[in-house]
Amino acid sequence: MTDLSLKSFTAIDRVADLQTYIDALSAFDAIAELQELKQLAARRVAADMRILDVGCGFGLETLRLARLTGPGGAVSGIDKSAGFIAEARRRAQQAGLSIGFEVGDADALPYPDRSFDHARAERLLIYLSEPSRAVAEMRRVVRPGGSLALIEPDIGTTTVNLADRALVRRVMAHEADTAVAQSWLPGPLAGMLTDLGLCDVSVATRVLIFPPDLAAAYFASAGTSAHHDGAISDGDLAGWMEGIGELHRKARLFATIGYFLFTAAVR
Ligand SMILES: C[S@@+](CC[C@H](N)C(=O)[O-])C[C@H]1O[C@@H](n2cnc3c(N)ncnc32)[C@H](O)[C@@H]1O
């Protein structure tokens, strides 16, 4: 079974098979409820704007934003993965879009103050030990009157319909505690934005339903990780894998996660 550990997103260039993660992010990107959040976020984007996508991955959303801003706009994407940025550049070139992709760290953005109208990040902050540093950087590079959009999950809301509820709770508690640096990020995020001097903070939310193949791969990885760290026994892991596999084969696997869009204005 394909390994799909969220931990890999802190050092994606170290994974043996980058394509697996490209495919997983593409499958996730296609989820209807996530597309709704992205479209809500993109309401802040108009023709001719200067836009920054922080933690842009291989540019799935960055390319869409470049189409929205048109030839009079300027779109940039930054990510710490050289592999993802190479793929983003390849896709932009293939699509005939001019986008400034750079390898870099969200904690120290290599752009002057007030150089964008809008900055966005999607599934980035959960991987950072101090997300407020990256948000402060995004605020710094956006002009007064501009805006931020942040799309992040609450990993603690993940559900999967295995019959053994106690086992699900143990595996998913382990996942929330270990897979990302900020598993309960949406809770403090609005306060963080306000503390950083942003205003007009608003929140929208959707529950995302995992595509079945992605669910099978992801929950198998979560079980393997819990077993590796001693959170579940050999027998538990066998039951977990059998349960996920059987639900998947019968087209009965059902798994969800809560996602949040925070928008805020820079003053
Ligand atoms: C789950 S992926 C999301 C990628 C993209 N935003 C998307 O939605 O398809 C997380 C991304 O954050 C990037 N990342 C993690 N830590 C980072 C950091 N400190 N600075 C910049 N990018 C980072 C990873 O390389 C990865 O591309």
The ligand as a MOL file (V3000), in Angstrom:
LIG
                    3D

  0  0  0     0  0            999 V3000
M  V30 BEGIN CTAB
M  V30 COUNTS 27 29 0 0 0
M  V30 BEGIN ATOM
M  V30 1 C 0.0210 19.7570 2.0520 0
M  V30 2 S 1.1410 20.6110 1.0220 0 CHG=1
M  V30 3 C 0.0490 21.8460 0.3200 0
M  V30 4 C 0.5710 22.4320 -0.9520 0
M  V30 5 C -0.3820 23.4180 -1.6380 0
M  V30 6 N -0.6640 24.5550 -0.7920 0
M  V30 7 C -1.6620 22.7340 -2.0440 0
M  V30 8 O -2.6950 23.0080 -1.4270 0
M  V30 9 O -1.6260 21.9120 -2.9880 0 CHG=-1
M  V30 10 C 2.1170 21.5490 2.1750 0
M  V30 11 C 3.1900 22.3640 1.4890 0
M  V30 12 O 3.8280 23.2100 2.4450 0
M  V30 13 C 5.2110 23.2460 2.1200 0
M  V30 14 N 5.9550 23.7010 3.3010 0
M  V30 15 C 6.0950 23.0750 4.4930 0
M  V30 16 N 6.8160 23.8260 5.3380 0
M  V30 17 C 7.1370 24.9720 4.6580 0
M  V30 18 C 7.8650 26.1600 4.9900 0
M  V30 19 N 8.4150 26.3160 6.2050 0
M  V30 20 N 7.9750 27.1310 4.0660 0
M  V30 21 C 7.4260 26.9780 2.8270 0
M  V30 22 N 6.7260 25.8790 2.4610 0
M  V30 23 C 6.5820 24.8900 3.3550 0
M  V30 24 C 5.5160 21.8290 1.6990 0
M  V30 25 O 6.7190 21.7150 0.9750 0
M  V30 26 C 4.2760 21.5000 0.8740 0
M  V30 27 O 4.4350 21.8600 -0.4620 0
M  V30 END ATOM
M  V30 BEGIN BOND
M  V30 1 1 1 2
M  V30 2 1 2 3
M  V30 3 1 2 10
M  V30 4 1 3 4
M  V30 5 1 4 5
M  V30 6 1 5 6
M  V30 7 1 5 7
M  V30 8 2 7 8
M  V30 9 1 7 9
M  V30 10 1 10 11
M  V30 11 1 11 12
M  V30 12 1 11 26
M  V30 13 1 12 13
M  V30 14 1 13 14
M  V30 15 1 13 24
M  V30 16 1 14 15
M  V30 17 1 14 23
M  V30 18 2 15 16
M  V30 19 1 16 17
M  V30 20 1 17 18
M  V30 21 2 17 23
M  V30 22 1 18 19
M  V30 23 2 18 20
M  V30 24 1 20 21
M  V30 25 2 21 22
M  V30 26 1 22 23
M  V30 27 1 24 25
M  V30 28 1 24 26
M  V30 29 1 26 27
M  V30 END BOND
M  V30 END CTAB
M  END
